[in-house]
Each structure stands twice: as structure tokens, then as C-alpha cells.
Amino acid sequence: SRMQQLGEVHLGAVEEYERLQQRYDFLAGQRSDLLAAKETLYAAIEELDEKIALRFQEAFETIRKHFQELFAVMFGGGRADLVLTDPDDLLHTGVDIMVQPPGKRMQPLNLLSGGERAMTAIVLLFAMLRTRPAPFCILDEVDAALDDANVSRFARQLRRFAQDSQFLVITHRQGTMEEADVLYGVAMQEAGVSEVFSLSLAEAGRFG
């Protein structure tokens, strides 16, 4: 009775077993290769994370030093600092900007006035450029919120940095324009038709 319950003999069972065994062996090999590749990838990621953290730490300390120096120059005193929010996790840490303009107490950036925030952002930009100069830089009305005294400080620093980088500055401030080599303007003399004109201040100075 038990033999009858087994049903008819499957004559192709051996061949089916061999086929499935080959398939299993192939997939098992693929799985082993994937696990090995996974471990290799994780090891590479860990090594890369260590290098990124080291380079970030080095760049941060350099930018921080330049930021502190330039802040005192462009603000005519005071002090500032860059602080890591999580020094133990350099891959996910944030950066707080602490600022003390002349005559004020140390405070976070968001408590400053609009002009002071703009000036601090410019100082940070210059600190980055001093750390790693860029061949070309576009600034779009970064001096709009500055008063005349700070515009002059900004323009003088821009002139110094122009020795290593070429700047294209979009501005409406006279103090910034005075430090430029060439001025470009856009005028609409006819309705719907814009015309670009340029003026070299060096050449203009020759004609008094």
C-alpha cells in the first residue's frame, strides 16, 4: 500500500537531480562571489571614509585659520571662529559660525544684522579662496547689503585676491566698481534691444 502511494517511478529523476544540483552549485558560487565583493566594497568604503575625514579635517583647520585672520582685517577688529557641531563624526558634522564684530559679544551668525551676515559670508568665501584659489569666480551682488565702509573693505580684498583668481562681479555699488579693471554695462537704448558696452578703467585713466 505504501509503495502504491509513492506513485509511478520517475525515470528522469536522476537527470533532474543532476540538473538542479548544477544550478544550485552555480547559484551558490555566485552568492559566494557577491559576499566576497560586498566585503571588499565595505572595506574600500571604510578606507575612503577615513581619507575623506582626514582631508576634511585638514581643509577645515586651514579655512578656519584664514577665516579668523580675514575677519579681523575686513571688520577692522573683532574675532570669529568655525566650530564643528560633532567633532567625533567628521563625515556628518555640521559647522557653526561664531562671530564677534568689534564692540559686540560672540554670537551665532543668525543673530547678526543683514550687513554683518553678508560681510561674514564674504570673509568665509575669501578664506576658502585663500585655501584653494579658483581660476575663475562669479560674484552676484554679494555687496548689496554692505554699507559704504564695508564695500570699500570688500573691494580692496577683492583686488588682492584678483592676483590669483579672475573675478566677474555683478554689482551696483560704486566702491566695488572703482576697484575693477573693466566695467561692463547693459543698456536698452531701443525698446526690447539690449546693448552691452565696456570701459577699461586703466585706459580711461590715461586720458584723465
Sequence and secondary structure as in RCSB ss.txt:
>XXXX:A:sequence
SRMQQLGEVHLGAVEEYERLQQRYDFLAGQRSDLLAAKETLYAAIEELDEKIALRFQEAFETIRKHFQELFAVMF
GGGRADLVLTDPDDLLHTGVDIMVQPPGKRMQPLNLLSGGERAMTAIVLLFAMLRTRPAPFCILDEVDAALDDAN
VSRFARQLRRFAQDSQFLVITHRQGTMEEADVLYGVAMQEAGVSEVFSLSLAEAGRFG
>XXXX:A:secstr
 HHHHT S  TTHHHHHHHHHHHHHHHHHHHHHHHHHHHHHHHHHHHHHHHHHHHHHHHHHHHHHHHHHHHHHHH
TS EEEEEES TT TTT  EEEEEE TTS  EEGGGS HHHHHHHHHHHHHHHHHHS  SEEEEESTTTT  HHH
HHHHHHHHHHHTTTSEEEEE   HHHHHT SEEEEEEEEETTEEEEEEEEHHHHHHT 
